[in-house]
């Protein structure tokens, strides 16, 4: 399979795959009985705004897909968050972002506060040969989510008291189209997790986490290899993943042949930084 070149069209297709898996995730949280997390999704032109009342972190209160054609919707979008007492973050990709977009955000008190890498690669038709001490298994039943939630929580450095939230907010994705979960073991001990979402021809590696005591032993590389192979088995043409710029995660992806598609800009509100959110 020929490696696709980086184009505006490819960048927008990768962004669309990300919007779709985030939308599916927030919808799953919203559809829990009584919507206890207070999840909402709103669309303003081509931009999608996510809000989760009980999860104030930027990941769950983010605007994706904003472009120059959506600027007439910018003030209503900001009012959506203001009404909920929440600060939002904008994630902007090259090709869609121009001076009109950044000027409009700057005029409303926003500034660029970070970068994030989006990488892409080809699915791997050949099953990976893993070291004998490593094992990757798919999650095949809802009963495995107690273990998944504990590993996800601890692997991402969250308070163990929140494990049930990780279980509840991920088990709802098990039966939703496109989602696949994996458990990783080192020397037979549960050590980490990985998640993938398939959207047509694009397989997105949406999350990976390893317990601190097992890091540096190749689990995340093995998890990437496994998902790239699963993407090939599913008939995908592209594997996408996100990582902090220049991070160990990005380095692992590049070692497996993935390339940088674009560096996404993160914009936040200057005046609101350091203030509390409801």
N, C-alpha and C positions, 0 to 999 in steps of 0.2 A: 504494500500500500504506500502510495507516495505521500511524503510529509507535506501537509498544506502550508502555504506561506501565510505570514501574518498580513491580513488585510482588514479594512474597516468591517467588511462583512463577517469575517471570522470573529473579530472582537465582539461584535454585536450578537453573534450566535452564542458565544460563550457567556456573555452577560445574560442573555435570555435564559439559558440553561440554569444559571445561578438564580435568577428571579423565580423561575418555576420551582426549583427545589425549596427555596426559602418560603415561597407562597404555600407550597404543599405542607411544609412544616408548621407554619403559623395557622393554616386552616385546620390541621390536625389538632393543634392545641386549642383552637377556638371551638371545635366541635366536641370537646369533652363536655360531659353533662353539666349544664349550668355555666359553662365557660368560666371556671373558677380563676383562671389566670388573667381574665379580662383582655383577651387577644382580639385585635381588629386589623383589618386590611382595607386600605382605601386607595383608589386610583385617581390620579390627577393628570389628565392627558396621558402621556406615555410613561409617567412616573408612578411607581408603586410605593406606598407608605405603609410601614409596619409599626404596630404599637402593641405592647403587652404590659398591662398595668402592673402585674406582680413581678415583672422582670425588667428593671430599669436600665439594664446595660445597653450600650449602643447597638450590639448585635441584633437586639429585638425591637429597636426603635430607630430604624434606618430607612432612608429613601433611596431606592435604586431606580435606574433608568432615566433620570432627569436629563433632558436635552433642550436645545434652544427653542424647539416648538412647544415646550411646556411652560414657558415663563409666564404666560397669562394665568396659569394655575398656581404659581408659586405662593402668592399671598393666601389663597384659600388653604393650600397645603400647610403652611406655617400656622394658620389659625386652627387647623385640625389638632396639631400638637399642643398649642397654647391652651386650648379648651380642656386638655387633659393634664395640664401641668407638667408637661414632659419636654425635654430637650431632644431634638432629633439630630441625626448625623446623615450627611449626604455622601454617597459613594459615586464618584464620577469616573467614567472611562475615557481614554483618548479616542479621538475620532468623533465622538458624540458631544464632547465638551468643547466650548469655544469661549471667546472673550465675553460674549453677551451673558453666558451662564455664570461665569466666575464673577463678573461685575455685579450682576443681580444679587448673587449671594453675599458679596462683600458689602454692598449697600445695605443689606439687612443684618449686618453684624457677624457674618460668617467668615471663616478663614481656613486655609488648608493646614491640617494638623498632622497629617501622616500619609504614608504610602502603603500599598498592599499589592503583592504580586499575584497575577493570574497566569498559570502555566498550562501547557497543553502537550499532549503526546499521542502516540498511536497505541491502540490496544495490542496486547501481546498474545498471539495464537498459541504459543507454547506454554504449558504449565510450568511455573517456577520450581526449581529444585532448591529446597530450603535446607539449611543446616539441620542436623538431626535433633537439636535441642529446641527448635522452633516448630510451632504448629499453628495454623490458621484454620478456623472452622466457621462456617456460616451459622448465623442464628436461625434456627428452623422452627422454633416454637415460642409462644408468648411466655412460657415458664422460664425461659432463659434471661428475661429482662431484669430480674432481680440482680443477677450477676453483671449483666451489661450496665445497669444503672450505677452499681457500686464502682465498677472500673472507670466508667465515664466521669463520674463525680471526682474520684480520687486522682485520675489521670489528668484532669484539667485544673487541679488545685483548688477545688471548691470544698466548702465545709461539708464534712460527712453527714451532718444533720439534714442536708438537702438532697440526700440520695433518692428519697421517694419522689421528689419533684422530677429528677432525671428519669426515673422509671416511668412515671405517669406521662411525661411530655414526649417520650420516645416510643413507648409501646403503642401509642395511637397511630404511629407511622407504619407499623409492621404490616398492616393489611392495605395500606395505601399504595397505589400503583408506582412502580419504579424504585422503591426503597429496598436496600439490602444491607444487612448488619453482619459484622464479623467479630469474633472473639479471637484473641491471640494468646498463646501459651508459651512460656519459656521454662524448660525443664519440667514440663507438666503442670506448672503453676499459672493460674490466670494472671495475665500481665498487661493486657491492653485491648483496645477496641478500634474498629474502623467502620466507616459508613460510606455507602455509595448510593447515588440516585441516578437513574437512567431516564433521560428525556430524549426519545427518538434516537438520533445517531450520536448523541453526546452522553458520556458517562462522567458524572462529577463525583470526585472524592470529596465528600462534604465535611468529614471530621475524622481525626485520628488522635488517640491519646494513649500514653503508656504510663504505667505506675512509675514513680521516680526511681524506685530501687531496681527497676529492670531496664532503665534507659541505657543507650550506648551498646546494645547487644544485637541490633539489626532488626528489631521487631517491626518498626515502621517501614523500613525498606521492604521487608517481606509482605507487609500489609498492602503496600503500593503495588508490588508485583502481582499479588493475588487479585487485587481489584482490576488491574490492567488486563489480566487473563480473563476474569469474569466478564469484563466489557467486551472482549473479543467473542466470547461464547454467546453473548447477548446480541451480537451483530452490530455493535457500535463502531463508529469510524474515528471518534476522537475521545480521548480521556482528558478531563480538565481538573484542575486543583487550584486551591488558593493557599497562600502562605505569607507570613510576614517577610518583608523584603530582606534578602540576604540572610535569612534564618537557616538553621539546620534542616528544617523541613524543605525549604526551597532547594538547598544543596542536595538532599536525598533525591528529590524529583529530577534534578538536572543530571545526576549520576545515572539515572535510569533512562536518560534520553529525552526527557521532557524539555520544552523550550519556553521561554518567556513570551507570552502573548501580549501582555501589557502590564503596566504598573498603574493601579487604580489610585486615585486621589481621594483622601478622606477629608471632608470639610465639617467643622463643628462651629458652634456659636461662641464667640470670644467672651461676651459679657456673662454668659451663663456658666462657664467653666468654674467649677468649685462650688457652685450653688447646689442645693439639695433638690431632688426630684421626688415626686410623689410615688 
